[in-house]
Amino acid sequence: MENQEESRKLNGGGTGTGAGAQDSGSSGHPKESMQLKKEISLLNGISLIVGNMIGSGIFVSPKGVLIYSASYGLSLVIWAIGGIFSVIGALCYAELGTTITKSGASYAYILESFGGFIAFIRLWTSLLIIEPTSQAIIAITFANYLVQPLFPTCEPPYSASRLIAAACICLLTFINSAYVKWGTRVQDLFTYAKVLALIVIIITGIVKLCQGYTVNFEASFQGSSLNPGDIALALYSALFSYSGWDTLNFVTEEIKNPERNLPLAIAVSMPIVTVIYILTNVAYYAVLDMSSILASDAVAVTFADHTLGVMSWTIPIAVALSCYGGLNASIIAASRLFFVGSREGHLPDALSMIHVERFTPVPALLFNCAMALIYLAVEDVFQLINYYSFSYWFFVGLSIAGQIYLRWKEPDRPRPLKLTLLYPIIFCCCTIFLVAVPLYSDTLNSLIGIAIALSGVPVYFLGIYLPESKRPPIITKLLRAITHFTQFTCFCVLTEMDTSE
């Protein structure tokens, strides 16, 4: 109730608008409640997790781990450790997702555990940097690999890449606005494509090993870096490639039988990704020497040039498809984050509306699209990604610290899946390390990221904490106007809370 009251305060007390819209919407659909529908199956969930985790990184730049570990053997150990750590985090999120059955992932869990202020800062950071920046970068990478065959001897034109990236974001926004099923089918298709491409690489590597390409694995630990700082940075690079295991928790309310399918999807997808990552690197190491890997801007393309002959053109296409699927998963997750943030009163009411016939969060999807397009206009958008490493791991760690806190605060709360506390404790301890690494190795960018997060404090104070009577009237009038405009242009109404949860 407190969050609902915050929502009314933030949006100028527009209860009449929301109620009237729901009455008009329900007159056409008297038997259907205005909620997001549970249309995500177990297979869809696995595709979302695998599709978001396997982005362009494993194709393009797995060399980050190798640079700092300085040996094939140690790099494979670090890839395995990164996979185990990610599995622990994903299992903790499986418990949180079945205990707190709200969409929104870490935002929803921080909100439940530590209240609205910290949750809003997490939401503000995602809105301002994390989501639009990552989507813009994925879209640009997709565009570059799509047009690269047309410009084999030079860089693709800047405007061509940006326009194709913008078209990609807009197309995926349309697909996900039309029907949830369309978005999940796109995700399934492109996940199969990228996994198939990696299987081709793995099989090719195994064939080469059987043909005697084992010289790179002789004395594979020779030259390994023993510097704790280098090992830390190598692990950090591996964990960055594993990010995305929380994707399904952003859409918990849309999963069929979430108590079963959420943890099962995590249990199936995490080993798949870990094994694929390790075997893909083994394939790379069997064919390419260390200098070739470190000098390559796209390791998978270099691998294909050495092994696939006339079919080497398929790998750049596979990278583009991988980016496309990863972008689709990111758009689905981010739009639900903004949707839930609006419903909880931390963003304008307009973003928590759904289409009266298609039951998709059209305004949240359009808002996410607009933010990504704005960041596409930033020429050095890749620099922006350096600002959020600190914030990302801080909030992920904080959400799992909330799991420990809720065990103490609400010991009798129903938990369909209940892990030993050892898992969240281990993860939180490791997260302290992950927060400290960018502060030590990239202090300036980390401090800028912290400043960006703290810029949400005055917004929270003016938009949520401050009583409506003390707020400038123009803010209230503007929010009401946005709500009315969104209702009529998007054919949307405010969502209803699921009272059965």
C-alpha positions as CSV (number, residue, x, y, z in Angstrom):
1,M,0.0,0.0,0.0
2,E,2.9,2.3,0.7
3,N,4.2,1.8,-2.8
4,Q,0.8,2.5,-4.3
5,E,0.6,5.7,-2.3
6,E,4.0,6.7,-3.6
7,S,2.8,6.1,-7.1
8,R,-0.1,8.4,-6.6
9,K,2.2,11.1,-5.1
10,L,4.6,10.8,-8.0
11,N,2.0,11.1,-10.7
12,G,-0.1,13.8,-9.2
13,G,-2.8,11.7,-7.5
14,G,-4.1,10.5,-10.9
15,T,-6.3,7.8,-9.5
16,G,-9.3,9.0,-11.4
17,T,-7.4,8.7,-14.7
18,G,-6.3,5.2,-14.0
19,A,-9.7,4.0,-12.7
20,G,-11.5,5.5,-15.6
21,A,-9.2,4.0,-18.1
22,Q,-9.6,0.6,-16.5
23,D,-13.3,0.9,-16.5
24,S,-13.4,1.7,-20.2
25,G,-10.9,-1.1,-20.9
26,S,-12.7,-3.6,-19.0
27,S,-16.0,-2.8,-20.7
28,G,-14.6,-4.4,-23.9
29,H,-13.0,-7.3,-22.0
30,P,-15.2,-7.9,-19.0
31,K,-13.8,-11.3,-18.1
32,E,-10.1,-10.5,-18.4
33,S,-8.1,-8.6,-15.8
34,M,-5.6,-5.9,-17.0
35,Q,-2.4,-7.8,-16.1
36,L,0.6,-9.1,-18.0
37,K,-0.3,-12.7,-19.1
38,K,1.7,-15.8,-18.1
39,E,3.0,-16.7,-21.6
40,I,6.6,-17.6,-20.9
41,S,7.2,-21.4,-20.9
42,L,10.1,-23.4,-19.5
43,L,11.7,-23.5,-23.0
44,N,11.2,-19.7,-23.5
45,G,12.8,-19.1,-20.1
46,I,15.9,-21.2,-21.0
47,S,16.2,-19.3,-24.3
48,L,16.0,-16.0,-22.5
49,I,18.8,-16.8,-20.1
50,V,21.0,-18.6,-22.6
51,G,20.3,-15.9,-25.3
52,N,21.2,-13.0,-23.0
53,M,24.3,-14.6,-21.5
54,I,25.7,-15.7,-24.8
55,G,26.1,-12.3,-26.5
56,S,28.9,-11.2,-28.8
57,G,31.6,-11.6,-26.2
58,I,32.5,-15.2,-26.6
59,F,32.7,-14.7,-30.4
60,V,34.5,-11.4,-30.3
61,S,36.7,-10.9,-27.3
62,P,37.4,-13.9,-25.0
63,K,40.9,-12.6,-25.0
64,G,40.3,-10.5,-21.9
65,V,40.7,-13.5,-19.6
66,L,43.8,-14.7,-21.5
67,I,45.5,-11.3,-21.3
68,Y,45.6,-11.2,-17.5
69,S,46.0,-15.0,-16.8
70,A,48.9,-15.2,-19.4
71,S,48.4,-19.0,-20.0
72,Y,45.9,-21.3,-21.6
73,G,45.6,-23.5,-18.5
74,L,44.9,-20.8,-16.0
75,S,42.5,-19.0,-18.3
76,L,40.4,-22.2,-18.6
77,V,40.4,-22.5,-14.8
78,I,39.2,-18.9,-14.5
79,W,36.4,-19.6,-17.0
80,A,35.3,-22.5,-14.9
81,I,35.4,-20.5,-11.7
82,G,33.4,-17.7,-13.3
83,G,30.8,-20.3,-14.3
84,I,30.6,-21.7,-10.8
85,F,30.2,-18.3,-9.3
86,S,27.5,-17.4,-11.8
87,V,25.7,-20.6,-10.9
88,I,25.7,-19.7,-7.2
89,G,24.3,-16.3,-8.0
90,A,21.6,-17.7,-10.3
91,L,20.6,-20.2,-7.6
92,C,20.2,-17.4,-5.1
93,Y,18.1,-15.6,-7.6
94,A,16.0,-18.7,-8.1
95,E,15.1,-18.6,-4.4
96,L,14.5,-14.9,-4.5
97,G,12.3,-15.2,-7.6
98,T,10.1,-17.9,-6.1
99,T,9.9,-16.1,-2.7
100,I,9.3,-12.5,-4.1
101,T,7.1,-13.3,-7.1
102,K,7.4,-9.8,-8.7
103,S,9.1,-9.0,-12.0
104,G,12.0,-6.6,-11.9
105,A,14.9,-8.8,-10.6
106,S,17.3,-7.0,-8.2
107,Y,15.1,-3.9,-8.2
108,A,12.1,-5.8,-6.8
109,Y,14.3,-7.7,-4.3
110,I,16.0,-4.6,-3.0
111,L,12.7,-2.8,-2.7
112,E,11.3,-5.7,-0.6
113,S,14.4,-6.0,1.6
114,F,15.7,-2.4,2.0
115,G,12.9,-0.1,1.0
116,G,12.1,2.4,-1.7
117,F,15.1,4.8,-1.6
118,I,17.8,2.3,-2.4
119,A,15.6,0.5,-4.9
120,F,15.0,3.8,-6.7
121,I,18.7,4.5,-6.9
122,R,19.1,1.0,-8.5
123,L,16.3,1.8,-10.9
124,W,17.7,5.3,-11.7
125,T,21.2,3.8,-12.5
126,S,19.6,1.3,-14.9
127,L,17.5,3.9,-16.5
128,L,20.2,6.4,-17.0
129,I,23.2,4.2,-17.9
130,I,23.1,0.4,-17.7
131,E,20.1,-0.5,-19.9
132,P,20.3,2.1,-22.7
133,T,24.1,2.0,-23.0
134,S,24.3,-1.8,-23.2
135,Q,21.5,-2.0,-25.7
136,A,23.1,0.7,-27.9
137,I,26.4,-1.1,-27.8
138,I,24.8,-4.5,-28.7
139,A,22.9,-2.9,-31.6
140,I,26.0,-1.2,-32.9
141,T,28.0,-4.4,-32.8
142,F,25.1,-6.2,-34.6
143,A,25.2,-3.5,-37.3
144,N,28.9,-3.5,-37.7
145,Y,29.0,-7.3,-38.3
146,L,26.0,-7.1,-40.6
147,V,27.6,-4.6,-42.9
148,Q,31.3,-5.7,-42.5
149,P,31.1,-8.0,-45.6
150,L,30.3,-5.0,-47.7
151,F,33.4,-3.2,-46.5
152,P,36.0,-5.9,-46.2
153,T,39.0,-3.6,-46.4
154,C,37.8,-0.7,-44.2
155,E,35.6,0.3,-41.3
156,P,31.9,0.5,-42.1
157,P,30.5,4.0,-42.4
158,Y,29.5,5.6,-39.1
159,S,26.1,6.7,-40.2
160,A,25.3,3.3,-41.8
161,S,26.0,1.4,-38.6
162,R,24.0,3.8,-36.4
163,L,21.0,3.7,-38.8
164,I,21.0,-0.1,-38.9
165,A,21.4,-0.2,-35.2
166,A,18.4,2.2,-34.7
167,A,16.3,0.1,-37.1
168,C,17.2,-3.0,-35.2
169,I,16.1,-1.5,-31.9
170,C,12.8,-0.2,-33.4
171,L,12.0,-3.5,-35.0
172,L,12.5,-5.5,-31.9
173,T,10.5,-2.9,-29.9
174,F,7.6,-3.4,-32.4
175,I,7.8,-7.2,-32.2
176,N,7.7,-7.2,-28.4
177,S,4.9,-4.6,-28.4
178,A,2.7,-6.6,-30.7
179,Y,2.6,-9.9,-28.7
180,V,4.7,-11.4,-25.9
181,K,4.7,-14.6,-27.9
182,W,6.4,-12.9,-30.9
183,G,9.2,-11.7,-28.7
184,T,9.8,-15.2,-27.1
185,R,9.7,-16.9,-30.5
186,V,12.3,-14.4,-31.9
187,Q,14.4,-15.2,-28.7
188,D,14.0,-19.0,-29.2
189,L,15.1,-18.8,-32.9
190,F,18.2,-16.6,-32.4
191,T,19.2,-18.6,-29.3
192,Y,19.2,-21.8,-31.4
193,A,21.2,-20.1,-34.1
194,K,23.9,-18.8,-31.8
195,V,24.2,-22.1,-29.9
196,L,24.5,-23.9,-33.3
197,A,27.3,-21.6,-34.4
198,L,29.2,-22.3,-31.2
199,I,28.6,-26.0,-31.6
200,V,30.2,-25.8,-35.0
201,I,33.2,-24.0,-33.5
202,I,33.4,-26.6,-30.7
203,I,33.2,-29.6,-33.1
204,T,35.8,-28.0,-35.4
205,G,38.1,-27.6,-32.4
206,I,37.6,-31.2,-31.3
207,V,38.4,-32.4,-34.8
208,K,41.6,-30.4,-34.8
209,L,42.5,-31.9,-31.4
210,C,42.0,-35.4,-32.8
211,Q,44.2,-34.5,-35.7
212,G,47.0,-33.7,-33.3
213,Y,46.6,-29.9,-32.7
214,T,47.7,-30.2,-29.1
215,V,50.9,-28.2,-29.0
216,N,49.2,-25.3,-27.3
217,F,48.1,-27.5,-24.4
218,E,51.6,-28.8,-23.6
219,A,52.8,-27.1,-20.5
220,S,49.5,-25.1,-20.6
221,F,50.2,-23.4,-17.2
222,Q,53.6,-22.2,-18.2
223,G,53.9,-18.5,-17.8
224,S,50.7,-18.1,-15.7
225,S,50.4,-14.8,-13.9
226,L,50.7,-15.1,-10.2
227,N,49.9,-11.5,-9.6
228,P,46.6,-11.3,-7.5
229,G,45.6,-8.1,-9.4
230,D,46.0,-9.8,-12.8
231,I,44.0,-12.9,-11.7
232,A,41.3,-10.6,-10.3
233,L,41.0,-8.7,-13.6
234,A,40.9,-12.0,-15.5
235,L,38.1,-13.3,-13.3
236,Y,36.3,-10.0,-13.7
237,S,36.5,-10.3,-17.5
238,A,35.1,-13.9,-17.3
239,L,32.2,-12.8,-15.1
240,F,31.3,-10.0,-17.5
241,S,30.8,-12.6,-20.2
242,Y,28.6,-14.6,-17.9
243,S,26.4,-11.7,-17.0
244,G,22.7,-12.1,-17.9
245,W,21.8,-15.0,-15.7
246,D,19.3,-12.8,-13.9
247,T,17.3,-12.2,-17.1
248,L,14.4,-14.4,-16.3
249,N,13.9,-12.8,-12.9
250,F,12.9,-9.6,-14.8
251,V,9.8,-11.3,-16.1
252,T,8.8,-13.5,-13.2
253,E,5.1,-12.5,-13.3
254,E,4.9,-13.7,-16.9
255,I,6.3,-17.2,-16.4
256,K,4.0,-20.1,-16.4
257,N,4.2,-22.0,-13.1
258,P,7.2,-19.8,-11.9
259,E,7.7,-21.9,-8.7
260,R,8.8,-24.8,-11.0
261,N,9.9,-23.2,-14.2
262,L,12.1,-20.4,-12.9
263,P,14.5,-22.5,-10.9
264,L,14.4,-25.3,-13.5
265,A,15.2,-22.9,-16.4
266,I,18.2,-21.6,-14.3
267,A,19.3,-25.1,-13.5
268,V,19.3,-26.1,-17.1
269,S,20.7,-23.0,-18.7
270,M,23.6,-22.3,-16.4
271,P,25.5,-25.6,-17.0
272,I,24.8,-25.3,-20.8
273,V,26.4,-21.8,-20.9
274,T,29.4,-22.8,-18.7
275,V,30.2,-25.9,-20.8
276,I,29.8,-24.0,-24.1
277,Y,32.1,-21.2,-22.9
278,I,34.8,-23.6,-21.7
279,L,34.7,-25.9,-24.8
280,T,34.6,-22.9,-27.2
281,N,37.8,-21.5,-25.6
282,V,39.4,-25.0,-25.9
283,A,38.5,-24.9,-29.6
284,Y,40.1,-21.5,-30.0
285,Y,43.2,-22.5,-28.1
286,A,43.6,-25.7,-30.2
287,V,43.8,-23.7,-33.5
288,L,45.2,-20.3,-32.6
289,D,48.4,-19.4,-30.7
290,M,48.3,-16.8,-28.0
291,S,49.6,-13.9,-30.1
292,S,46.9,-14.5,-32.8
293,I,44.2,-14.5,-30.1
294,L,45.5,-11.3,-28.4
295,A,46.0,-9.5,-31.8
296,S,42.5,-10.4,-33.1
297,D,39.5,-8.0,-32.8
298,A,37.1,-10.9,-33.4
299,V,38.6,-14.3,-32.3
300,A,35.8,-16.3,-33.7
301,V,36.3,-14.7,-37.2
302,T,40.0,-15.4,-37.0
303,F,39.3,-19.0,-36.0
304,A,36.9,-19.4,-39.0
305,D,39.5,-18.0,-41.4
306,H,41.9,-20.7,-40.2
307,T,39.4,-23.6,-40.3
308,L,36.2,-23.1,-42.2
309,G,37.6,-22.1,-45.6
310,V,34.9,-20.9,-48.0
311,M,32.3,-21.1,-45.2
312,S,34.2,-18.6,-42.9
313,W,31.6,-15.9,-43.8
314,T,29.1,-17.7,-41.6
315,I,30.8,-16.7,-38.4
316,P,30.3,-12.9,-38.8
317,I,26.7,-13.6,-39.5
318,A,26.5,-15.8,-36.4
319,V,28.0,-12.9,-34.4
320,A,25.3,-10.6,-35.8
321,L,22.5,-13.1,-35.0
322,S,23.9,-13.5,-31.4
323,C,23.8,-9.8,-30.9
324,Y,20.3,-9.6,-32.2
325,G,19.1,-12.3,-29.8
326,G,20.9,-10.7,-26.9
327,L,19.4,-7.3,-27.7
328,N,15.9,-8.9,-27.8
329,A,16.4,-10.4,-24.4
330,S,17.7,-7.1,-23.0
331,I,14.7,-5.2,-24.4
332,I,12.3,-7.7,-22.8
333,A,14.1,-7.4,-19.4
334,A,14.6,-3.6,-19.4
335,S,11.0,-2.8,-20.3
336,R,9.7,-5.0,-17.4
337,L,12.1,-3.2,-15.1
338,F,10.7,0.2,-16.0
339,F,7.1,-1.3,-15.9
340,V,7.6,-2.6,-12.4
341,G,9.4,0.6,-11.3
342,S,6.4,2.6,-12.5
343,R,3.9,0.3,-10.8
344,E,5.7,0.7,-7.5
345,G,5.6,4.5,-7.8
346,H,9.2,5.2,-8.8
347,L,8.4,6.3,-12.4
348,P,5.5,8.0,-14.0
349,D,2.2,6.0,-14.1
350,A,2.3,6.0,-17.9
351,L,5.0,3.3,-17.9
352,S,3.0,0.8,-16.0
353,M,0.2,0.7,-18.6
354,I,-0.5,-2.3,-20.8
355,H,-2.3,-2.5,-24.1
356,V,-6.0,-3.4,-23.6
357,E,-6.0,-6.2,-26.2
358,R,-2.4,-7.4,-26.5
359,F,-1.5,-7.2,-22.8
360,T,2.0,-5.9,-23.6
361,P,3.7,-3.0,-21.7
362,V,3.8,-0.8,-24.8
363,P,4.7,2.5,-23.0
364,A,7.6,0.9,-21.1
365,L,8.9,-0.7,-24.4
366,L,8.6,2.7,-26.2
367,F,10.4,4.5,-23.4
368,N,13.2,1.9,-23.4
369,C,13.5,2.3,-27.2
370,A,13.7,6.0,-26.9
371,M,16.4,5.9,-24.3
372,A,18.5,3.4,-26.4
373,L,18.1,5.6,-29.5
374,I,19.2,8.7,-27.6
375,Y,22.4,6.8,-26.6
376,L,23.0,5.8,-30.2
377,A,23.5,9.4,-30.9
378,V,26.4,9.6,-28.5
379,E,29.5,9.0,-30.7
380,D,31.7,7.5,-27.9
381,V,28.9,5.4,-26.4
382,F,31.4,2.6,-25.7
383,Q,33.1,4.8,-23.1
384,L,29.8,5.0,-21.1
385,I,29.9,1.2,-20.4
386,N,32.9,1.8,-18.2
387,Y,30.8,3.8,-15.7
388,Y,28.6,1.1,-14.4
389,S,30.7,-1.9,-13.5
390,F,30.8,-0.8,-9.9
391,S,27.1,-0.1,-9.7
392,Y,26.1,-3.3,-11.4
393,W,27.9,-5.6,-9.0
394,F,27.0,-3.5,-6.0
395,F,23.3,-3.8,-6.6
396,V,23.4,-7.5,-7.5
397,G,25.3,-8.2,-4.3
398,L,22.9,-6.0,-2.3
399,S,19.9,-7.9,-3.7
400,I,21.4,-11.2,-2.5
401,A,22.3,-9.6,0.8
402,G,18.6,-8.9,1.0
403,Q,18.0,-12.7,0.8
404,I,20.1,-13.2,4.0
405,Y,18.3,-10.3,5.6
406,L,14.8,-11.6,4.8
407,R,15.8,-15.0,6.2
408,W,16.3,-13.2,9.5
409,K,13.4,-10.7,9.3
410,E,10.8,-13.1,7.9
411,P,11.9,-16.7,8.8
412,D,8.4,-18.1,8.3
413,R,7.8,-16.6,4.9
414,P,6.8,-19.3,2.3
415,R,9.9,-20.2,0.2
416,P,9.2,-22.8,-2.5
417,L,12.9,-23.1,-3.0
418,K,15.1,-22.7,0.1
419,L,18.9,-22.9,-0.2
420,T,21.5,-23.2,2.5
421,L,22.7,-19.7,3.6
422,L,26.2,-20.7,2.5
423,Y,25.4,-19.8,-1.1
424,P,24.3,-16.2,-0.6
425,I,27.1,-15.7,2.0
426,I,29.8,-16.9,-0.5
427,F,28.3,-14.7,-3.3
428,C,28.1,-11.6,-1.1
429,C,31.8,-12.1,-0.1
430,C,32.8,-12.5,-3.7
431,T,30.7,-9.4,-4.7
432,I,32.8,-7.3,-2.2
433,F,35.8,-8.3,-4.3
434,L,34.0,-7.5,-7.6
435,V,33.0,-4.0,-6.3
436,A,36.6,-3.4,-5.1
437,V,38.3,-4.4,-8.4
438,P,36.9,-1.6,-10.6
439,L,37.4,0.9,-7.8
440,Y,41.1,-0.1,-7.7
441,S,41.7,-0.7,-11.4
442,D,39.5,2.0,-12.9
443,T,39.0,4.5,-10.1
444,L,37.9,7.6,-12.1
445,N,35.2,5.8,-14.1
446,S,34.0,4.1,-11.0
447,L,33.6,7.4,-9.2
448,I,31.8,8.8,-12.2
449,G,29.4,5.8,-12.0
450,I,28.8,6.5,-8.3
451,A,28.1,10.1,-9.1
452,I,25.6,9.1,-11.7
453,A,23.8,6.8,-9.2
454,L,23.8,9.6,-6.6
455,S,22.3,12.0,-9.1
456,G,19.0,10.2,-8.4
457,V,18.9,11.4,-4.8
458,P,17.4,14.9,-5.6
459,V,15.0,13.2,-8.1
460,Y,13.8,10.9,-5.4
461,F,13.4,13.7,-3.0
462,L,11.4,16.0,-5.4
463,G,9.4,13.3,-7.1
464,I,8.6,10.7,-4.4
465,Y,9.6,11.8,-0.9
466,L,8.3,15.4,-1.1
467,P,4.5,15.7,-0.4
468,E,2.5,16.7,-3.5
469,S,1.4,19.9,-1.8
470,K,5.0,21.1,-1.6
471,R,5.9,20.1,-5.2
472,P,5.8,22.6,-8.1
473,P,2.3,22.3,-9.6
474,I,3.8,22.2,-13.1
475,I,5.2,18.7,-12.3
476,T,1.8,17.3,-11.3
477,K,0.1,18.8,-14.4
478,L,2.8,17.5,-16.7
479,L,2.6,13.9,-15.3
480,R,-1.2,13.9,-15.6
481,A,-0.9,15.2,-19.2
482,I,1.6,12.4,-20.1
483,T,-0.7,9.8,-18.5
484,H,-3.7,10.9,-20.6
485,F,-1.7,11.2,-23.8
486,T,-0.2,7.7,-23.3
487,Q,-3.6,6.2,-22.7
488,F,-5.1,7.6,-25.9
489,T,-2.1,7.1,-28.2
490,C,-1.1,3.7,-27.1
491,F,-4.6,2.3,-26.3
492,C,-3.4,1.4,-22.8
493,V,-4.7,1.3,-19.3
494,L,-3.1,1.0,-15.8
495,T,-2.3,-2.5,-14.9
496,E,-4.0,-4.3,-12.0
497,M,-2.2,-5.9,-9.1
498,D,-2.5,-9.7,-9.0
499,T,-4.3,-10.3,-5.7
500,S,-3.8,-14.0,-5.9
501,E,0.0,-13.6,-5.3
